[in-house]
Amino acid sequence: MEYGIIGLLILVLDIYAIIKVLGSGSSTGAKILWVLGILVFPVIGFVVWLIAGPRGTGRIA
């Protein structure tokens, strides 16, 4: 039962990361690479994206 809950949590976090990647201002190639990395390596890909992933389009004034 625990593995199902952990798997669901990883799935939700990966979907969140993919949505954030697709909404970022990065180039199309970078977006594709990030999404592939997150899909192929769900846990490691999410952690790497969390640390070094493309940031949103927010601007500093």
C-alpha positions as MATLAB code, in Angstrom:
seq = 'MEYGIIGLLILVLDIYAIIKVLGSGSSTGAKILWVLGILVFPVIGFVVWLIAGPRGTGRIA';
ca = [
       0.000    0.000    0.000;
       2.823    2.419    0.791;
       4.318    1.980   -2.664;
       1.048    2.987   -4.272;
       0.898    6.215   -2.303;
       4.563    6.996   -3.015;
       4.053    6.249   -6.709;
       1.021    8.516   -6.827;
       2.982   11.300   -5.138;
       5.835   10.929   -7.649;
       3.332   10.990  -10.517;
       1.717   14.186   -9.232;
       5.109   15.878   -8.741;
       6.249   14.843  -12.227;
       3.058   16.191  -13.809;
       3.564   19.454  -11.905;
       7.168   19.689  -13.154;
       6.143   18.987  -16.754;
       3.447   21.674  -16.628;
       5.965   24.173  -15.234;
       8.519   23.239  -17.918;
       5.991   23.662  -20.717;
       4.935   27.048  -19.319;
       8.486   28.352  -18.992;
      10.144   30.760  -21.377;
      12.810   28.261  -22.451;
      13.395   27.195  -26.021;
      11.426   24.321  -27.477;
      14.481   22.070  -27.523;
      15.197   22.685  -23.845;
      11.561   21.984  -22.972;
      11.644   18.679  -24.862;
      14.854   17.614  -23.121;
      13.487   18.478  -19.663;
      10.212   16.641  -20.278;
      12.056   13.574  -21.579;
      14.381   13.633  -18.580;
      11.457   13.825  -16.182;
       9.579   11.023  -17.960;
      12.542    8.652  -18.312;
      13.920    9.238  -14.796;
      10.854   10.219  -12.715;
      12.497   10.734   -9.318;
      15.977   11.838  -10.386;
      14.547   13.942  -13.226;
      12.233   15.768  -10.836;
      15.011   16.453   -8.337;
      17.354   17.738  -11.052;
      14.562   19.903  -12.473;
      13.842   21.239   -8.989;
      17.482   22.270   -8.573;
      18.441   23.398  -12.081;
      15.299   23.490  -14.187;
      14.054   26.348  -16.322;
      12.461   29.116  -14.342;
       9.115   30.746  -15.051;
       8.637   33.949  -17.004;
       8.563   36.105  -13.886;
      10.629   39.270  -14.206;
      12.582   41.124  -11.599;
      11.775   44.818  -11.575;
];
